[in-house]
């Protein structure tokens, strides 16, 4: 019997969606929804810059906490500077300021733009006193977990989709703060998400991470479905070495979250250590993220306004978003022998749509 929450991966799924198992087309990173009520979509970019700064830019068709709204474009941007300053923006824009191409990625909100062709992207954003102009050139080919469609329910018609269009790339460009421009280089990432049902009704929480250590690049996520789907886990994993994918079969992944504590602000259980063990015969990869500090810890309600905030409180909605910085370690084992190990800094997140599962302190699958 099929799980009520899973990744679509059968031949019929590929035919229904109109995509190939082996090749990702330009249009897959184009607009996949039309902004109507119940849908949502966003294009995400982040970069770890060589001067120590960290940048996140998200072009969104609407606030994720309100997918039933019509098209309501917004941009989120976070710029953590080397001097310790953290600049965070959530900006709404008029409906008429939004456009998105149907044949390739070209998203415009006001005078801001994210555009590219799966190999080369340009991201230009200006909000208040911060201006960002960067280029992302892919080092790893586009990838998706099977079709990229997470499907829920017996009819499999409730969907949340994910395309890592650039699993890793080289970043060049600049940012300016208060008119002071800084030229930057670094490593970046771009993905694209969309869906046709509120995530609060299909997903309880997820850990999501990406990073680089030595010759390895990793994308790893552990999604826990909503209570009505039995908290069915959906692991996602991609590991590349020297730009070539060496491991991406989610069925071979074992996830573990340890050293769990309750975050004092959000009330959510947070693991100091999350690890993904990939076992393929005698070969084994262990990817571990060890939290050192929080970059963001926000509840959704505190970002809402007016009637929406009141309504959220009345229904006891307590969704939260946390972003961490810490150490990523990638180990490769052959039987009992550690063949190689690399470590570097990484950023990852915990998104919580549902209530905390108080009876779950440590998880292993």
N, C-alpha and C positions, 0 to 999 in steps of 0.2 A: 504493500500500500504506500503510495507516494506521501511524503510529508506535506503538510499544508503550508509550509514555508521552506523555499528552496531556491536554487539558482536554475533558471531554465537552460537546459543543455542538450535537449533531444533534437534530432534532425527536423522534426516538425516545428520546433521552436525557431530554429534558424530560418526555415521557410516562411513562417508566419511573420517574423520581424523583417525579413528581406535582407539578411546579412550573411556573410561568409564565415566559416570556421577559421579560415586561414589568413584572411586579409581584412583590414579595417579601411572602410571607404571614407573619403573626405566628408560626405554628408552626415556621417555618424556624429561628428562634432558640431554640426549645425543645429539650428533650432529644432527641437523634438516635440515641443508643445506649443500651443497657441495662446497661452495665458488665461484660458477659460477657468472658471471656478472648479476647484478640485485638483488642478494641476499645479506643478511648480517646476522650476528649472534653475540651475545655476552653473556657471563656469568659474572654476577655482584655479588660482595660481599662488604658489608660494616659492620663496627663495631663501636660502641660507647664504649670506653674502660674505665675501672674504674679509671684510673689515669688521665682522662680528655682528652686523645688523641682520635682522630677520624681517621678511616682508610677506604679508598675506593680502591678496586682493580677490574679492568675490563679486561677480556680476550676477544679480539675482532677479528673477521675474517677480518675486514677491517674498514676503517674510514667511519663513518655514512654519511658523506657529499659526499662520492664517492662510492655508492653501485654498480655502473656499472663497477668498476674495478674488475679484477680477485682477487683471494685470496691474501690478503695483511695483514698478521697478525700483530697485535699491542696490546700493553698493556698500560692501563692508571692506574696510581696509585697516590693517594693523601694521605698524612700522615700529619695531623695537630697535632703538639706536644703540651704538656702542657705548655711549656715555650713560646708559641706564634708563633714559627716557623711553616711555612706551606711549605711542600715539595711536589712538583707536577711534575709528569713525564708523557710524552707521547712518547712511544718508539716503533719504527717499527722493524720488524724482517724478516729474509729471509723466503720465502714461504716454503722451505724444513724443517724449524724448527717447523712447525705447525702440530699437529695431534689431532684428537678428536674421541673418541670411539663412536660406534653406539648403544651400549646397555646400557650404563650408563654414567654419567658425568665423563670424564677423558680427560681434555683439557691440552695440552702441547704446549708451545711456547718457543722455546729455552730450557733453563734449568728450566723454570718456569712451575708450574703445579697447576691446580685446579681439584680436584677429589673427588667424593663422591657418596652416595647411597640413597639420600633423607633424611637420618637420621644423617649421619656423613660425614663431609667434611674436607679435608686438603688443605690449600692454602699456597703455597711456591713461593715467588717472590724475586728476587734480581735484583735491577737496580742501577747502580753506587754505591753510598755510603750507600744505604738503603737495608736492608734485612728483609723480613717478613716471619715468619713461624707460622701459626695459625691453630687451629682446631675449627670447628663449629659443635656443637651437637644440633639437633633440639629440641625445646620445643613445637612447634606447627606443626601439620601435614602439608604436602604439600597441597597447595590450588591453584585453578585458577578460574578466573571469567568465569563461564560456560565452554566452550571449551578452553578459553584462546585466541581464534582467533578473532581479529578485522578484519572485512571484509568490503570492499569498492566497490562501483559501482554496477550497476544493475546485473552483472554476479556474484558478490561477489567473484571474483577471485583475487582481490588485497588484500594481507593479511599482517597484523602485529600481531605477537603472543607473549604471555607473560605467563610465569609460575613462580610464587613465590614458588620455591621448598622448601625453609626454611623461612616461614614468620617471625619466631623469633627463635634464638638459643643462647646457651651459648658459649662464645669464650674463649679459653685458648691458650697461646703460647707466642711469643716474637716478638719484632722488634729490629733491630740494626741500629744505625746511626753512621757513621764514626767509626765502630768497637765497639761502646758502646751498649751493649745489655740490653734490658729492658723486664723483664717478665711481661705479661699482662693477665688480665681477663676482661670480659665484655659481652655485648649483641650484637649479630650479625644478619645478614639477607643475604639471597642469592636468586637471581632470574635469569631467563634465557629468552632472547628475540631473535626473529628471524623474517625475513620477505622476501617477494619476490618482493617488489616494493619500490622505494625510498620514505622515509618518508616525504621528502619535497613535494611530489605529493599527499599525502593523509592526512597529519596532519598539522594543523596550529600551534598549541602549546599544551602544557600540563603542569599541576601542578602534581607532584608526591611526596608522602610523606609516611614515615613509622615511627613508634615510639612506645614508651612504657610509660605509666603513671599508677602508682599503679598496680593493677592486670590486666590492660587492655593493649592490643597490637593492633595496627591499621596499615592497609595499605590503602591508599586513593589516588585516582587519578581522575583528571577531564581533559579529552582529548577533544580538539576542533578540529574537522575535517577540512580539506582544504576548501577553499572558494567554489570550484566546487561541494562540497557535502553539501553546505548550512551552513557551520560551525556547522554541526550537533554535539551536545555534546555526549560524551560517558563517563558517570561516572563509576568508579570502586571503590568498598568499601568492606573491610573485617575488622570486629572487633571481637577480642577474649578476653575472660575473664578467667583468670587462665588456659590458654592454650586451652580452648574450644571455638570454633567459635560461637558467639551469634548473629551476624548480617552480612549478605553478599548478600542481594538482592539489586542490583543497582537500581532497579525501585523504591525503597523506599527512595532514597537519594536525598536531595536538597543541591546544592552547592551554596556558596556565596563568592565572592571576594570583599573586601572593603578596604578603605584607599589606593586607587590606586595612584601611582606616576610614572613618567617616569624615568627609570634608566638612569643616565647621560652618562654612557659608552656605553651601548648597544642600547639605544633608545627604549627599550621595556617597556610596562606598567607592573608594578609590584605591587601586592597587599600586603600590610603589614599584612592583616588578611585574611586567607582563612578558611572557615568552611564547614563542612559536617554534615547536619542534617538528621538523619535516623528516620523516623516516621513509627511505626508499631502499629497501633491501638492507645491505650492510652499510650503505651511505646514509649519513644523517647530518642535517644542518640544524643548528640551534640559534635562533635570533632572539635576543633579549633586550628589552627596554627598561632601564632603571631610572626612575624618577628622582630628580634632584631638587626641582622647585617648580612652582606654578607660574605660568605666564598669564593665564586667564582663569577665573572661576566666577561664572555669572549664572544667575537664574534667568529663565526666559521672561518671567513676570516683571522683573525689574527693568527690562527693556521695552515693555509695553506701555501704552498710554491710554488714558480715559476709560471708555466702556470696555475695551478688550481686556485691560488689566483687571477691572472689577469682575468681569465674567470669568476670567481665568482663576481668580481667587475663589469665586463662588463654587466652581467645580473642582477645587483643590488641585489644579494643574501646577505641577512643581518641576517642570522640565529644566534642565541645566546643561551648561556647556563648560568643559574644563580643558585647558591646553597646558601641556607640561613640557619642560626641557630637561634633558638628562643624557644618559649614556646609552648608545646603541652598541651591542656586541654581536658579531657574527662569527660563529664557530662552524668548522666543517670537520666531521668525524668519519673515520673509516673503521667500522667495528668499534673496539675500545680505544682506538688511537686518535688523539686530537691532531688533525693534519695541519690546520691553520686557524688563526684567530685574529680578528681585527676589531678595533673600537673607535668610535668617534661620537661627537655630539649629535643629538637628534631632537626633533619636536614631534609630539603626538597628542592625540585628543581623546577625550571621553565625552560622548554625547548621550544624554539621558532624556528620553521622552516620557518614560513611564515612572511609576513610583519605585523607590529603592526596594529591592528584594531583601527584606531584613533577615531571612533565613539562609541567605547565601553570603558567606564571608570570603571563601576562596573557591575558585572554579578551576576545574581541569577537565578537558575533553580529549 
